[in-house]
């Protein structure tokens, strides 16, 4: 059976692939990704495992939309969690101590 972090990583990588698909939304989406990274540094820190990140992913629904709406208040289309949130987790996950290099 796959680890929760491996299952989540499929969604994360899909979000990353879709991040720049809409050029008009790309700047706002990248701003949201940066804000999510700031939040993840606060929540999981700099020394974390992929499983730590996957656990935080299950809690992200509690804080993500509020954060995205503050970063890009006039562009709700940029808030799509399956794109922006997942892309942010994919990129941050590359910093995990057990990330595949």
Residue pairs with C-beta under 8 A, 6 or more apart in sequence:
3 50
3 51
3 54
4 51
4 54
4 55
5 49
5 50
5 51
5 53
5 54
5 93
6 50
7 54
8 53
8 54
8 57
8 89
9 50
9 90
9 93
11 82
11 86
12 57
12 86
12 87
12 89
12 90
12 93
13 86
13 90
14 82
14 86
15 82
15 83
15 84
15 85
15 86
15 87
15 88
15 89
15 90
16 86
16 87
16 90
16 91
18 82
18 83
18 87
19 26
19 29
19 30
19 33
19 83
19 84
19 87
20 26
20 29
21 83
22 77
25 75
25 77
25 78
28 71
28 72
28 75
28 78
29 72
29 78
29 83
29 84
29 87
31 71
31 72
32 67
32 68
32 71
32 72
32 78
32 79
32 84
32 85
32 88
33 84
33 87
33 88
33 91
35 67
35 68
35 70
35 71
36 64
36 67
36 84
36 85
36 88
36 89
36 92
37 88
37 91
37 92
39 63
39 67
40 53
40 56
40 88
40 89
40 92
43 56
44 52
44 53
44 56
46 95
47 97
48 95
48 96
48 97
49 96
49 97
49 98
50 93
50 96
50 98
50 99
52 96
53 89
53 92
53 93
53 96
57 89
60 81
60 85
60 89
61 81
64 81
64 85
65 79
65 81
68 78
68 79
68 81
68 84
68 85
69 76
69 79
72 78
72 79
78 84
93 99
